[in-house]
């Protein structure tokens, strides 16, 4: 049974789509068309906008001092937010998969709330909570910690909007992990820590990494939620999306697209790298 | 080949703007229709004015009129018209956003400001201060805003016309105070910007930060907005009008290209001209904007204290120069904010 669900042996292996469902060519064609229309075309449009600039102009725009400062703020905040999400998300997924408790379904549904909520609403709510007169802000102020209208606020907004990525990528993998492996390890005298490190973690690691990477790239582009809590001080708490927004306000579409292309390329490279790494890791893990 | 994605995006934008801006069209058909493209916080003002004008128009011509409103940040609103939204009239809070309708697409003539009285600005306002009850930091004028113990809230001049007006008001004050001493002017502005606690992207955002979040000692925004907030609160805030400030004009014009096609030239002109009538001016003053009509001015004298109002010409030459020298990328504002 476990072999079947683990996918190591299956009569459908090879080219499952082709054998089970007819119309492979048609569905593949529709998929490609769809990807082209909703993904590739807008991306091309973005690049076309920047094509009107010379290399020097392009380089000048994307290496502007204030824009570079915004990269740093954005990268740092997204990094911390996605690391936090890696830990918190793993914990949440673990609790949701391995324990039974009242209200579990409700919590499971609530996890997706940041996806469903308009990001501006999230931003305003978080700013209200974390401002010095807000519920959390009051308590944190006594500890001397300021969150709203500081770079820390950016981290909070980013981690809020991208937490579901980690939970939702780790959860299914955790559900599919055969409990027998853990039981076998325990019966052979492995400590809890060893079970986690040697049995669980290697299987979870790729999913966790791609969840964290998705959370990171989502944070790079976050605008609505961040803008209301960041304070937007030049060089201190301005994110790259705001730089794009400012260029648009100046009717300077070329410069806006140029900065946007930096974010786009960074995200693409990261996602591609994670995918390649994951494929290699999985091959090694399964000894193929 | 190069045009197609842009065109697609443009059409999408137009479609979205039209559907979101117009809302639900009324079921009863009027004799005529008019679309007014306006700025964000003018909803209540024009909802009232439209009723007044519709009544006036029916008395004058016997025709019923349905006036549709579209509100948004006025730069975005202008963009939608350039991209094809056929609004009959615009009522904006920034001259530059009307100018662009001439520059891109040539939808109106270059001399549009001469078509209506007072440079096509039926009402005006200025930038004023809102402080917390009792004015604990004793903020009276622009020089108080650079004190070490004062922190201020204003929208980002890079993203908001409101913020640009405040920047220009501070610049005007500095020019009057320090004369030709450019270094002193720059230092003043640098300290002024350095005291800002939060840069929200728009005027209403700044209001929220000051009122709801309790950030800052003073909020800088339109006098009209400041008065509205003070009137709605239970004495938690008070208005301070500085001795000198910026003349913020609210330009209006009809879009020649649209009114020709929509055959609304007469009603569009009448709609804007009626803004200057005594009744309309009284209504506008009730929304805390300053007006030109002498009778109405006298009635509202105690609400609008006297101050020296500096037009853009006195501060930066004209709007185009102000935009390129101060607000464009790498301009004065960027230099002042550099660490």
Interface residues (C-beta under 8 A of the other chain):
Chain A: X41 X42 X44 X45 X48 X49 X51 X61 X64 X65 X66 X124 X127 X128 X131 X132 X133 X134 X148 X149 X227 X228 X231 X232 X233 X234 X235 X242 X245 X246 X247 X249 X250 X251 X252 X255
Chain B: X2 X5 X6 X8 X9 X75 X79 X100 X156 X158 X159 X196 X197 X198 X199 X200 X201 X205 X208 X209 X212 X213 X214 X215 X327 X328 X329 X330 X334 X337 X338 X339
